[in-house]
Amino acid sequence: PARTEPARTEPARTESARTEPARTEPAHTEPARTEPTRTEPTRTEPARTSARKQTPLSEIVRQLKTFSAKRINLLRKSTGKPVWQRNYYEHIIRNNESYQKIGEYILTNPIQWENDRYYSGGTP
């Protein structure tokens, strides 16, 4: 069977359409920009620095305690002896006053070891 093309219909031309001069402007024009063009999209989240998954602080502390305890016990020639406290205290420093108090505690706390009821003498 022979293929037949569908009939094409053209819009009717009016007299004014034939007498108007042809337009020379492009079919689509962009409006003038008043702001500089951005090269990157606006971010709503912080940029990721690597493709790896972020490690929670608790996991970092666990790894630090595990690695250092093994190394300390190796140097002491004692295996499995506890080196670290079981838990740790986490605090977010929110202002300069908090920062100063924590810094003071870190600097002066070792002086207080001999007065601590759990201090057994020797190196803490």
Secondary structure, 3 states (H helix, E strand, C coil): CCCCCCCCCCCCCCHHHHHCCCCCCCCCCCCCCCCCCCCCCCCCCCCCCCCCCCCCHHHHHHHHHHHHHHHHHHHHCCCCCCCCCCCCCCCCCCCHHHHHHHHHHHHHHHHHHHHCCCCCCCCC
